[in-house]
């Protein structure tokens, strides 16, 4: 039995020839169009599609033109397009019963969705479908709809879109890795460089606001306090600022007020340190507009790409602070000195601030106690109470001792590096490296000469294989020795050691404990049930490298031993 077209099966219920009411559907994706060039209101391809559709209507006077539906700048991979949805609604309302397109690719590039409309929705709704250049007409030539070429063209249209998507994605990846900023608008605080595509310049007006936000947070202001401050100063939020500065920036900025989220987003953005960070999100599929956040390991980061607004040191200190529990007292509206730095050594929860019982005591000190015991359950932990004045005096004394020790270590390292013994040792090491390099060059030359000797008959194949294996083993051992010698030569003044020494020297004359000092030097303070404390300092890697340096040089320099003893007596290495 011959196959009957679903359109033929519905033929008796279809409108008569003169009652077709047509909607002309036009579509072009952003990648294919030229709408944005020279102020054009629509792309040439949309005009071309309209021309083809109008000519078809002139040649078919039995079809009445009702409305045009134009999605200019919309992908064909999904059907959530405003004008297409209007067309579907007009079909349901009975305004049109005929859809005309230039070709199937203009209708859509999603094989499954296109098939659902062409094979199910249109036949059920008695809608005539015409694709002019594909010679498809569901009424005058119903067999054209059932032709396998329709399905094949829909598959090819989707594959074309998939291929374009892959090419665009790979282009973006290459540009990101090459250090080219590819977003349409510059990040708040910056502006695009008109002379160098993909480069960023500081926007002085916005950069000043960004710098203030970081500084206010560092000084103890909360997200909420910063938000209120910005809004009270009448500073427009980033979206409103961009819309005022760039006429073609159309993102919704609401009422133009700052929110807690916009402040938090700025504080978390590494771009303000001068590092270019891109590729944080990707589209789920070329068919879907939904995006997902990628793991940080997949981000494309180009360090020192543009001029920074804030220092890297301030940025990473801020990131550390954002992880802490920094609650502000409702009564004082100020951030407590140790807020976010105190931890119960037993249950691991934070310590909370509580008032002293007597008025005169409240003027001099307050208490910190375990938050589990204080507000959750007294059976899970104990008080772990510590007075604020005792805590401050203890931490101040510990920091002074640590900084004094660190400065002494730094000065000793500098003397050691300038000493005749060290200079002589370094020269000897350099001599050993040069000798090993000569051995390496000689061995490499012998290896290169072995094959010509084999070809000329000076050595047999068996001799060639034995000699090749022997000299390759020798070369591997020489390269290994060279790496070890170079590591020894370069080891003394590693970056973290000099960073550590620089920071310690900066604070060697402080006499009052501040949050700035705590933020820069202290990681966490563990409080035990008996009132004892363990201070974990930052710069762990730097301090460990310093200790290793002292141990390595103690046989040559007697001054190393007393400093190592001081480190041991202070228990600093345990606290690391």
ZAMARGU-4260 file (C-alpha; in steps of 0.2 Angstrom, whole numbers, plus 5000, padded with zeros to 4 digits):
<rodrens>
0) 5000/5000/5000 | 5007/5017/4995 | 5011/5028/5010 | 4999/5042/5013 | 5005/5059/5018
5) 4999/5066/5035 | 4995/5082/5025 | 4985/5073/5012 | 4976/5064/5026 | 4970/5081/5033
10) 4966/5088/5015 | 4947/5087/5017 | 4948/5098/5033 | 4960/5111/5025 | 4955/5128/5020
15) 4950/5131/5002 | 4963/5138/4990 | 4958/5156/4992 | 4957/5156/5010 | 4976/5154/5015
20) 4981/5168/5026 | 5000/5169/5026 | 5013/5174/5039 | 5031/5177/5031 | 5044/5171/5044
25) 5062/5179/5042 | 5077/5175/5054 | 5095/5178/5055 | 5108/5174/5068 | 5120/5187/5075
30) 5135/5178/5068 | 5128/5179/5050 | 5121/5196/5050 | 5128/5214/5047 | 5114/5223/5057
35) 5127/5232/5068 | 5137/5239/5053 | 5136/5258/5049 | 5120/5260/5059 | 5109/5248/5049
40) 5092/5244/5056 | 5091/5227/5049 | 5103/5215/5040 | 5104/5213/5021 | 5100/5195/5023
45) 5083/5199/5031 | 5080/5211/5017 | 5084/5197/5005 | 5073/5185/5013 | 5058/5197/5013
50) 5062/5200/4994 | 5061/5182/4990 | 5045/5180/5001 | 5036/5195/4993 | 5040/5188/4975
55) 5033/5172/4980 | 5017/5180/4986 | 5016/5190/4970 | 5017/5174/4960 | 5003/5166/4971
60) 4989/5178/4972 | 4978/5165/4980 | 4988/5167/4996 | 4984/5182/5007 | 4998/5191/5016
65) 4993/5194/5034 | 5009/5198/5044 | 5028/5197/5044 | 5038/5190/5058 | 5056/5194/5059
70) 5069/5187/5072 | 5085/5197/5067 | 5099/5192/5078 | 5092/5176/5085 | 5100/5158/5084
75) 5091/5145/5075 | 5096/5131/5087 | 5081/5135/5099 | 5064/5141/5095 | 5062/5153/5110
80) 5062/5168/5098 | 5050/5182/5101 | 5043/5184/5083 | 5042/5165/5081 | 5032/5163/5097
85) 5021/5177/5091 | 5019/5167/5075 | 5014/5152/5084 | 5002/5162/5095 | 4994/5169/5079
90) 4991/5151/5072 | 4982/5146/5088 | 4971/5162/5087 | 4967/5158/5069 | 4975/5174/5062
95) 4986/5164/5050 | 4986/5146/5043 | 5001/5147/5031 | 5019/5149/5035 | 5031/5155/5022
100) 5050/5154/5024 | 5065/5157/5012 | 5072/5140/5016 | 5072/5127/5030 | 5088/5134/5038
105) 5078/5151/5041 | 5065/5141/5050 | 5077/5133/5062 | 5093/5123/5065 | 5087/5111/5078
110) 5083/5094/5070 | 5071/5088/5083 | 5062/5104/5086 | 5060/5108/5068 | 5053/5090/5065
115) 5041/5092/5079 | 5033/5108/5071 | 5034/5102/5053 | 5028/5084/5056 | 5016/5086/5071
120) 5011/5104/5076 | 5007/5111/5058 | 4998/5096/5052 | 4987/5095/5068 | 4983/5114/5066
125) 4980/5112/5048 | 4994/5124/5044 | 5001/5125/5026 | 5020/5126/5026 | 5030/5133/5011
130) 5049/5134/5010 | 5052/5143/4994 | 5070/5139/4989 | 5068/5121/4994 | 5052/5118/4983
135) 5043/5112/4998 | 5024/5115/4999 | 5013/5104/5011 | 4997/5107/5001 | 5002/5109/4983
140) 5015/5096/4984 | 5012/5086/5000 | 5025/5073/4995 | 5038/5086/4996 | 5036/5086/5015
145) 5038/5067/5017 | 5053/5067/5006 | 5069/5061/5015 | 5078/5076/5009 | 5068/5087/5022
150) 5074/5077/5037 | 5092/5077/5029 | 5092/5096/5026 | 5086/5098/5044 | 5100/5087/5051
155) 5113/5097/5040 | 5106/5113/5046 | 5109/5108/5064 | 5126/5101/5060 | 5131/5118/5051
160) 5126/5127/5067 | 5136/5114/5078 | 5151/5117/5067 | 5150/5136/5068 | 5148/5135/5087
165) 5164/5125/5088 | 5174/5136/5077 | 5168/5152/5087 | 5172/5143/5103 | 5190/5138/5097
170) 5192/5156/5091 | 5187/5163/5108 | 5199/5151/5117 | 5214/5156/5106 | 5210/5175/5109
175) 5209/5172/5128 | 5225/5162/5129 | 5233/5176/5118 | 5229/5189/5131 | 5215/5197/5121
180) 5200/5204/5131 | 5185/5198/5121 | 5170/5205/5131 | 5159/5218/5123 | 5161/5230/5137
185) 5176/5233/5149 | 5174/5228/5167 | 5169/5242/5178 | 5184/5252/5183 | 5192/5250/5165
190) 5189/5255/5147 | 5194/5247/5131 | 5209/5254/5123 | 5204/5262/5106 | 5221/5259/5099
195) 5224/5241/5104 | 5210/5229/5102 | 5208/5217/5117 | 5218/5229/5128 | 5212/5238/5144
200) 5215/5255/5151 | 5210/5262/5168 | 5194/5272/5169 | 5200/5285/5183 | 5182/5289/5189
205) 5176/5271/5191 | 5193/5265/5197 | 5193/5277/5211 | 5176/5269/5217 | 5183/5251/5215
210) 5199/5256/5225 | 5188/5263/5239 | 5177/5247/5240 | 5192/5236/5243 | 5200/5248/5256
215) 5183/5250/5265 | 5181/5232/5267 | 5199/5229/5272 | 5197/5242/5286 | 5182/5233/5293
220) 5166/5239/5283 | 5153/5225/5279 | 5146/5222/5262 | 5130/5231/5268 | 5139/5246/5276
225) 5148/5248/5259 | 5132/5247/5249 | 5124/5260/5260 | 5139/5271/5259 | 5139/5271/5240
230) 5121/5274/5238 | 5121/5288/5251 | 5135/5296/5241 | 5124/5295/5225 | 5137/5284/5215
235) 5128/5275/5201 | 5130/5256/5201 | 5141/5248/5187 | 5127/5245/5175 | 5120/5263/5176
240) 5137/5270/5175 | 5140/5260/5159 | 5124/5265/5151 | 5128/5284/5155 | 5145/5282/5147
245) 5141/5270/5132 | 5125/5274/5122 | 5125/5257/5115 | 5125/5248/5132 | 5107/5242/5136
250) 5109/5231/5151 | 5095/5234/5164 | 5102/5244/5179 | 5085/5244/5188 | 5085/5260/5199
255) 5104/5262/5198 | 5107/5258/5216 | 5121/5247/5222 | 5117/5230/5230 | 5126/5219/5242
260) 5129/5207/5228 | 5137/5220/5216 | 5149/5225/5230 | 5154/5206/5233 | 5156/5203/5215
265) 5169/5217/5214 | 5178/5211/5229 | 5180/5194/5222 | 5186/5199/5205 | 5204/5196/5202
270) 5204/5207/5186 | 5207/5222/5197 | 5225/5215/5201 | 5230/5217/5183 | 5227/5198/5179
275) 5216/5194/5164 | 5203/5181/5170 | 5192/5174/5156 | 5183/5158/5151 | 5174/5156/5168
280) 5158/5151/5160 | 5152/5141/5145 | 5136/5137/5135 | 5129/5120/5140 | 5126/5117/5121
285) 5125/5126/5105 | 5106/5122/5106 | 5103/5130/5123 | 5107/5148/5129 | 5109/5142/5147
290) 5127/5144/5153 | 5136/5135/5167 | 5151/5140/5178 | 5167/5131/5175 | 5179/5125/5188
295) 5193/5137/5192 | 5206/5125/5185 | 5199/5128/5168 | 5199/5147/5168 | 5211/5156/5156
300) 5222/5168/5167 | 5235/5179/5159 | 5245/5187/5173 | 5250/5206/5173 | 5240/5209/5158
305) 5234/5227/5162 | 5237/5241/5174 | 5231/5235/5191 | 5219/5246/5202 | 5223/5237/5218
310) 5239/5227/5223 | 5239/5208/5223 | 5243/5207/5241 | 5227/5217/5246 | 5217/5206/5234
315) 5222/5190/5242 | 5221/5197/5260 | 5203/5202/5255 | 5199/5184/5249 | 5205/5177/5265
320) 5194/5190/5275 | 5179/5185/5265 | 5180/5167/5271 | 5180/5172/5289 | 5165/5175/5300
325) 5166/5194/5302 | 5151/5200/5312 | 5149/5218/5317 | 5142/5222/5334 | 5124/5230/5332
330) 5127/5242/5346 | 5144/5249/5341 | 5142/5247/5322 | 5161/5243/5322 | 5171/5227/5317
335) 5179/5219/5333 | 5198/5218/5332 | 5198/5199/5332 | 5182/5196/5322 | 5185/5181/5311
340) 5202/5176/5319 | 5197/5166/5334 | 5193/5147/5333 | 5188/5135/5347 | 5203/5122/5347
345) 5191/5108/5351 | 5175/5110/5341 | 5183/5121/5327 | 5169/5134/5328 | 5172/5153/5330
350) 5172/5162/5346 | 5159/5175/5349 | 5161/5192/5358 | 5151/5194/5374 | 5150/5209/5387
355) 5158/5208/5404 | 5145/5207/5418 | 5150/5223/5428 | 5149/5241/5420 | 5167/5246/5425
360) 5173/5229/5417 | 5164/5233/5401 | 5175/5249/5399 | 5191/5239/5400 | 5187/5222/5392
365) 5175/5210/5385 | 5175/5191/5383 | 5176/5179/5369 | 5168/5162/5371 | 5165/5146/5360
370) 5149/5149/5349 | 5144/5131/5351 | 5143/5132/5370 | 5136/5149/5369 | 5121/5147/5357
375) 5119/5129/5352 | 5122/5116/5366 | 5132/5116/5382 | 5135/5097/5380 | 5145/5098/5364
380) 5159/5109/5370 | 5165/5120/5385 | 5166/5139/5387 | 5184/5141/5380 | 5183/5159/5387
385) 5196/5172/5385 | 5196/5190/5390 | 5199/5203/5376 | 5213/5213/5385 | 5223/5197/5390
390) 5220/5190/5372 | 5227/5207/5364 | 5242/5207/5376 | 5246/5189/5372 | 5245/5191/5353
395) 5254/5207/5354 | 5269/5200/5363 | 5269/5184/5352 | 5269/5195/5336 | 5283/5206/5343
400) 5294/5191/5347 | 5290/5183/5330 | 5294/5199/5320 | 5310/5202/5330 | 5315/5184/5326
405) 5311/5186/5308 | 5320/5202/5306 | 5336/5195/5314 | 5334/5180/5302 | 5332/5192/5287
410) 5348/5202/5292 | 5358/5186/5295 | 5353/5179/5278 | 5359/5195/5270 | 5376/5194/5279
415) 5378/5176/5274 | 5374/5180/5256 | 5387/5194/5256 | 5401/5184/5265 | 5417/5179/5257
420) 5413/5160/5261 | 5397/5161/5252 | 5403/5171/5237 | 5418/5158/5236 | 5405/5143/5238
425) 5394/5151/5224 | 5409/5153/5213 | 5414/5135/5216 | 5397/5129/5212 | 5397/5139/5196
430) 5413/5131/5191 | 5406/5114/5194 | 5391/5118/5183 | 5402/5124/5169 | 5412/5108/5170
435) 5397/5097/5170 | 5390/5107/5155 | 5407/5103/5145 | 5404/5085/5150 | 5386/5086/5143
440) 5392/5094/5127 | 5405/5081/5124 | 5394/5066/5127 | 5380/5074/5116 | 5394/5075/5102
445) 5399/5057/5104 | 5381/5052/5103 | 5378/5062/5087 | 5394/5054/5079 | 5389/5036/5083
450) 5376/5034/5068 | 5388/5041/5055 | 5401/5028/5061 | 5389/5014/5060 | 5384/5019/5042
455) 5403/5021/5037 | 5407/5004/5044 | 5419/5010/5058 | 5408/5001/5071 | 5396/4986/5070
460) 5378/4987/5074 | 5380/4977/5090 | 5394/4990/5095 | 5383/5004/5090 | 5368/4998/5101
465) 5380/4995/5116 | 5389/5012/5115 | 5372/5022/5112 | 5365/5014/5128 | 5380/5018/5138
470) 5382/5037/5132 | 5363/5040/5134 | 5364/5033/5152 | 5379/5045/5155 | 5370/5060/5148
475) 5355/5057/5159 | 5366/5056/5174 | 5375/5072/5169 | 5358/5082/5166 | 5352/5076/5183
480) 5368/5082/5192 | 5366/5099/5183 | 5348/5101/5189 | 5354/5098/5207 | 5368/5110/5206
485) 5358/5124/5198 | 5344/5121/5211 | 5357/5123/5225 | 5364/5139/5217 | 5347/5147/5215
490) 5339/5141/5232 | 5345/5154/5245 | 5334/5168/5240 | 5318/5161/5234 | 5304/5173/5231
495) 5294/5168/5246 | 5309/5171/5257 | 5312/5189/5251 | 5293/5192/5253 | 5292/5186/5270
500) 5307/5196/5276 | 5300/5212/5267 | 5284/5210/5277 | 5292/5207/5294 | 5304/5222/5292
505) 5288/5233/5288 | 5281/5229/5305 | 5296/5228/5316 | 5293/5245/5325 | 5274/5243/5328
510) 5268/5245/5346 | 5249/5243/5344 | 5239/5228/5338 | 5228/5233/5323 | 5217/5223/5311
515) 5229/5227/5297 | 5243/5218/5306 | 5232/5203/5310 | 5226/5202/5292 | 5244/5202/5285
520) 5253/5191/5298 | 5240/5179/5307 | 5230/5165/5299 | 5220/5159/5314 | 5221/5159/5333
525) 5216/5143/5342 | 5209/5145/5360 | 5210/5130/5371 | 5199/5126/5386 | 5212/5130/5399
530) 5215/5147/5391 | 5230/5143/5381 | 5232/5149/5363 | 5241/5144/5347 | 5244/5157/5334
535) 5246/5151/5317 | 5256/5164/5306 | 5255/5167/5288 | 5270/5165/5276 | 5272/5147/5280
540) 5281/5143/5265 | 5293/5158/5267 | 5296/5153/5285 | 5300/5135/5281 | 5312/5140/5267
545) 5321/5152/5280 | 5323/5138/5292 | 5329/5126/5279 | 5342/5139/5274 | 5348/5141/5292
550) 5350/5122/5294 | 5359/5120/5277 | 5372/5134/5282 | 5374/5131/5301 | 5390/5121/5299
555) 5398/5136/5290 | 5390/5150/5300 | 5389/5148/5319 | 5376/5162/5320 | 5363/5151/5313
560) 5362/5139/5328 | 5356/5152/5341 | 5342/5157/5329 | 5336/5139/5326 | 5336/5137/5345
565) 5325/5153/5347 | 5313/5146/5334 | 5312/5129/5343 | 5310/5138/5360 | 5295/5148/5354
570) 5287/5133/5346 | 5284/5143/5330 | 5287/5128/5318 | 5273/5118/5328 | 5261/5133/5325
575) 5264/5133/5307
</rodrens>
